[in-house]
Amino acid sequence: MTRSTTDEAAVPPLPSPKERRRLREAKSLSEKEVAAAVGVTRATVRSWETGRASPRGRKRALYAKLIAPEPAVKPPAVKPSVVKPPAVTPEAGAAAVPEAAAAAVPEAPDLPVAPPVPEAPPAAPPADPPPAPAPAPNSDTRSGAEAPDERRVSPAEAFDELYARTAPGLVRQTYLLTGRRALARESVERAFELAWQRWPEVAVDRDPAGWVRAAAYEYAMSPWHRLRRTHRQPDAPPTEPGKRALFDALLDLPPAYRRTLLLYDGVGLDLPETAAETEASTPAAAGRLMTARAAVAERLPELADAAPAEQSALLHDRIGGLARAEHVPVPRPARAVRTGSENKARLWTRAAVAGVALLIAVTGLTLHTAPTHYEQPISPPERVGGVPPRGGPQKLTAQDLKLQKSLSEQLAHGPERLVPQLE
């Protein structure tokens, strides 16, 4: 065994997160049972099934073996039955066998040759074996090279085909989920832009349309849209009373219940797939579905007395009719969505590069202007006691100021000089 074969056996491939949950529920295994078998917690198993984490090493091998689908049971190979020659009665004589009959019986050493029978009909020739079944169109019968009549589909063509097939219907579904036409179109275009950015991941997904639908629903149900002025209030409801009652009943449901009802009775998913897309357990999804049906049945009298199967069929028809009757905006062409996605990715890349460059420049400026040596800080002042106040002339009074002014205005003559006289 080569090293590459050993590595592949040590790290088995895992399906997508949604497929992991489907395989686990197909085997009737709970999260607790899987966690106990692998040796982890239920939260870890839940994170594996939602795509937030992925197992590694020995746990990956155990988990992959635990959820691996059962191999298809092949029918047992039917061996060709050996036609025994007819039994010979004692009354039959030993006559010569016609040449045709003798040629039809093979001369095998382990099979006894019966005595010839007089006037026996020649043995029928063995039936022709059935022709080998033709290989299926999807089976990989090529060895390294493609068939000459097949054309390789580019990623852009595959994306455009998915967009043209699912975008219009997805806009109508999102409108029933939010009640806002502009938000429905924006959510679908935003989901396809994200899908084009992650196209290698979306292209190999088991359900690419479901991947885009989940992204569109998550964006449309974001509570931050309430802060936007254009999406604070839903659009005008339908004018027909029956459609308006269903429309109001859907919008009055909590978002999680509304999404569960729309996926199960509107889109037509089964219960495990609905639970996986809403990131809830199967019993929780079933409870939400029953509660949502009961709330809608209060608004629609024809659903109150119907059986669960009839309720599902009626809701499917009514929701489909409501979605087709409403005039929702047509999404942009696929090429415009791809171009917008590439422009946004390019813009965010340039913004990230500019942010990193600005951070490097600020760091360099800080290092350049920072002091290169330590300067001892000046100690804070302290109050000193026992020192006499500073001496000096006192403050002049009003009388002193008046005298000073008068002296400054008059000339300083002084007394006359005394001259001595002789007597």
Phi, psi and omega in degrees: 000130180283172182290322179297321178295323178294319179294320179294323178289328181285326181241086183289150178288147180245147176286181179293161182303319179294324179290327178298316180293320180297318179294322179295316180288333176294330177269006179060042178252137177269167177297324180295318180293319178295319180297320179292325181288324182274332181095035178228185179267167178294326178296325178292317178297320179295322178290329175294323184277343176262354177089003179284341179209170180216139181290158180222158173064225184294324179294326178295318180295317180294319181294318179296321179291328183287322183260006181297138180293152179293135179293143180295133182280118181278141178293145180297141180294131181270117179280140179297129182285140180274119180281116180279145178292154181295147180294149183259127178280155181295337183283348183287141180270174178264085179255169180284145179271136177300155183296324181295317180292322179294326180286334183283336182271120179288148180264081178266140183289336184266359178251128178288139179269125183282154177297150181293151180247134180292136178054039177280140178292150180294145180294142180290140179294149182297145181293147179294139179296147180294145180295149180294138181295143179291145179295146180294152181298329183271353182288144183274091179260003180270150179239084174089335182233148181278158176295148184293333183271359180262142180247134181285129183272129180283160178301323180295320179293319178295320178295317180297322179294317177295321180294313181294331183277327189244340187296312182300315178293326180290328176296319179293320178297316181294329176296318176294333180283327185247333185077014182230119184291314181296320179293325178297314179295318179297321181294317181294315179295322177295322179293319179289328173297317177295323178295322179291325176294329180246037185298322176303327178282320183288325184295328181265003179291153180294329181222086180299323178297322176293326177298313180292321180297317179296320179294320179293319179294319180297318180291321182291328183267011179294132180290348181290344179292343178293337179280349180271135185295325184284344185240018181287323182244143178290164180288173181296135181288169177297155181277333179291133185301316181295315179292325179292322178297317178294320180297314178294323179295322178293318182287338178281346178285151172299153185304317182294320179291320179297318180293319179297315180295320181292321180289319185280307184269337180269303181283323179101021176285157175278175187293316178298320179292323176296318179295321180292321181287329178270003179056050177225163176287162180296316175298323179294320177296321178295320177296318177297320181296316181294320179294319179294320178297319180295321179292321179288325181295334177293331179273333183245104185297330183291345178268348187292317185264007182272153176288163180304319179294319178292324176299317179297317180294318179294317179295322178298317179292317182292318179293319177296320177294322177294319180292323181284333183282333183281145179266103180255154181293145180281133179293162179294163177298157183297323181295321178295323178293317179297318179296318178296321178296317179294321179295318178295317178297319178295320180295316179293326177295316178294321178296321178294318178296318178295321177297319178294319179296319178296320178296320178295319180295317179295320178296317178296319178295321179296317179293327181286322183268354181287147179295145181266351179221167183270129177252125182289127182291152178286132181291145180293152181290154179231147178283131181252132180251159177088002180260129180294155179293157182292129181277168180157176180298143181279172179286134182288142176275178180294324179292320179294323179293322178295318178294321179295325179290316179296321179292325180287335180275329182269153177282142181273093179269312184080180181288154179291155183284131179276129180251127179291144178238151178268142178248000000 
